[in-house]
Amino acid sequence: MFNNVQLAYLSDWLRAVALAGLVPLVLVICNRLIGG
């Protein structure tokens, strides 16, 4: 089972991955909206 330290580390890693995936997606959407 996970202990608290591993769980916190995994949570931070997942958050970083989610942000890294979300930022380009938002940029692409904005670019398409602005560019038509």
Backbone torsions as a table, in degrees:
resi	resn	phi	psi	omega
1	MET	NA	159.4	177.9
2	PHE	-78.3	141.0	168.7
3	ASN	-94.9	175.3	-173.0
4	ASN	-62.3	-37.3	-178.9
5	VAL	-65.9	-45.8	178.7
6	GLN	-63.0	-39.6	-179.0
7	LEU	-66.1	-41.7	178.2
8	ALA	-65.6	-41.2	179.3
9	TYR	-64.2	-44.0	179.9
10	LEU	-64.1	-40.4	178.5
11	SER	-61.9	-45.5	178.9
12	ASP	-64.3	-39.5	180.0
13	TRP	-65.7	-43.8	178.6
14	LEU	-64.1	-38.5	178.7
15	ARG	-64.9	-41.5	179.1
16	ALA	-64.4	-42.3	178.7
17	VAL	-65.1	-41.6	179.0
18	ALA	-62.8	-43.3	178.3
19	LEU	-65.1	-42.4	-179.5
20	ALA	-63.3	-33.4	177.6
21	GLY	-80.7	-29.5	-174.2
22	LEU	-78.8	-39.1	-176.5
23	VAL	-58.5	-51.8	178.2
24	PRO	-62.3	-35.1	179.7
25	LEU	-63.0	-45.4	177.8
26	VAL	-62.8	-41.8	178.9
27	LEU	-62.2	-42.2	178.9
28	VAL	-63.8	-44.5	179.4
29	ILE	-61.8	-47.4	178.7
30	CYS	-61.0	-41.7	-179.7
31	ASN	-61.9	-40.8	179.6
32	ARG	-69.8	-38.1	179.0
33	LEU	-66.0	-44.3	-178.2
34	ILE	-72.1	-42.8	-176.3
35	GLY	-78.6	-11.3	-179.8
36	GLY	85.4	NA	NA
